[in-house]
């Protein structure tokens, strides 16, 4: 396993709008790639109003029932300057200001995200759910 690279940063609050699914780690291998496929085949990015500049995509894991063993929400979308009217079939997530471990996934998606998660799961980083 490659050495995991990340940064610890205090980030301001932000809002992300995109396609959301409820899943669990047991089902994620089927759900998350489908979310990526829908995002790109429907040109979802073009439907999101008020996209932040420069444009940034986010994969947001939130609303865990308890911990990594329980269902959670997955949202694939773009940062926005305001949520406003959210397009049909999409949702908005508010990400609070706080200190985060920041991981970047660059390359073939969603394979790169799977690799980042494998490193996170193998780490001793504290997590909240």
C-alpha positions as CSV (number, residue, x, y, z in Angstrom):
1,X,0.0,0.0,0.0
2,X,1.3,3.4,-0.9
3,X,2.0,6.0,1.8
4,X,-1.2,8.0,2.3
5,X,-0.8,11.7,1.6
6,X,-3.2,14.1,3.1
7,X,-3.3,17.5,4.7
8,X,-4.9,18.7,7.9
9,X,-6.7,22.0,7.4
10,X,-9.4,24.2,8.9
11,X,-11.9,24.7,6.1
12,X,-14.7,27.2,5.9
13,X,-18.3,26.0,5.5
14,X,-19.4,25.1,2.0
15,X,-22.3,23.7,0.1
16,X,-22.3,20.9,-2.5
17,X,-25.1,20.1,-4.9
18,X,-25.3,16.8,-6.8
19,X,-26.7,13.3,-7.1
20,X,-27.2,11.5,-3.8
21,X,-27.7,7.9,-2.9
22,X,-28.2,6.1,0.4
23,X,-25.8,3.1,0.7
24,X,-23.5,1.1,3.0
25,X,-20.0,-0.2,2.6
26,X,-21.5,-3.7,1.8
27,X,-23.4,-2.2,-1.2
28,X,-21.2,0.7,-2.2
29,X,-19.3,-1.2,-5.0
30,X,-22.6,-1.3,-6.9
31,X,-24.1,2.1,-5.8
32,X,-21.2,4.5,-6.0
33,X,-20.0,3.7,-9.6
34,X,-23.7,4.0,-10.7
35,X,-23.8,7.4,-9.2
36,X,-20.7,8.4,-11.1
37,X,-22.1,7.0,-14.3
38,X,-25.4,8.9,-13.9
39,X,-23.5,12.1,-13.0
40,X,-21.6,12.0,-16.3
41,X,-24.1,10.5,-18.6
42,X,-26.8,13.1,-17.7
43,X,-24.3,16.0,-17.8
44,X,-25.3,16.8,-14.2
45,X,-22.6,19.4,-13.8
46,X,-24.2,21.6,-16.4
47,X,-27.5,21.5,-14.5
48,X,-26.1,22.7,-11.2
49,X,-26.6,26.5,-10.8
50,X,-24.2,28.8,-8.9
51,X,-21.2,26.5,-9.3
52,X,-18.2,27.8,-7.5
53,X,-15.2,29.1,-9.5
54,X,-12.9,27.5,-9.9
55,X,-15.1,24.4,-10.3
56,X,-14.5,21.7,-7.7
57,X,-16.1,18.2,-7.6
58,X,-16.8,16.6,-4.2
59,X,-17.7,13.1,-3.1
60,X,-19.5,13.7,0.2
61,X,-20.0,10.9,2.7
62,X,-22.4,12.0,5.4
63,X,-25.4,11.1,7.6
64,X,-23.9,7.9,8.9
65,X,-26.4,5.9,11.0
66,X,-23.6,5.0,13.4
67,X,-20.2,4.2,12.0
68,X,-18.6,2.7,8.9
69,X,-20.5,-0.5,9.3
70,X,-23.9,1.2,8.9
71,X,-25.7,3.0,6.0
72,X,-24.7,6.5,5.0
73,X,-25.4,9.1,2.3
74,X,-23.1,9.5,-0.6
75,X,-23.4,12.7,-2.7
76,X,-21.4,13.3,-5.9
77,X,-21.5,16.9,-6.9
78,X,-20.0,20.4,-7.3
79,X,-19.3,23.1,-4.8
80,X,-21.7,26.0,-5.2
81,X,-21.8,29.6,-4.0
82,X,-25.4,29.1,-2.9
83,X,-27.9,26.2,-3.1
84,X,-30.9,28.2,-4.3
85,X,-33.3,26.0,-6.2
86,X,-31.8,22.5,-6.4
87,X,-32.4,20.7,-9.7
88,X,-34.8,17.8,-9.7
89,X,-33.2,14.6,-8.8
90,X,-30.4,16.3,-6.9
91,X,-29.7,17.3,-3.3
92,X,-27.7,19.9,-1.4
93,X,-25.4,19.1,1.5
94,X,-24.0,21.8,3.8
95,X,-20.5,20.9,5.0
96,X,-19.7,22.8,8.3
97,X,-16.6,24.7,9.0
98,X,-14.1,22.6,11.0
99,X,-10.8,20.9,10.8
100,X,-10.6,18.1,8.2
101,X,-8.1,15.6,6.9
102,X,-8.0,16.4,3.1
103,X,-7.4,13.6,0.6
104,X,-7.1,14.1,-3.1
105,X,-8.0,11.4,-5.6
106,X,-6.7,12.0,-9.1
107,X,-6.9,9.5,-11.9
108,X,-9.5,7.0,-13.1
109,X,-12.7,7.3,-11.1
110,X,-14.1,5.8,-9.0
111,X,-11.0,3.5,-8.7
112,X,-8.9,6.3,-7.2
113,X,-11.5,6.9,-4.5
114,X,-11.6,3.2,-3.6
115,X,-7.8,3.4,-3.1
116,X,-8.1,6.5,-0.9
117,X,-10.7,4.8,1.2
118,X,-8.5,1.7,1.6
119,X,-5.7,3.9,2.9
120,X,-8.1,5.7,5.3
121,X,-9.5,2.4,6.7
122,X,-5.9,1.1,7.3
123,X,-5.0,4.3,9.1
124,X,-5.3,5.4,12.8
125,X,-6.9,8.7,11.9
126,X,-9.8,9.6,14.2
127,X,-13.1,9.8,12.4
128,X,-16.6,11.1,13.3
129,X,-19.7,9.8,11.7
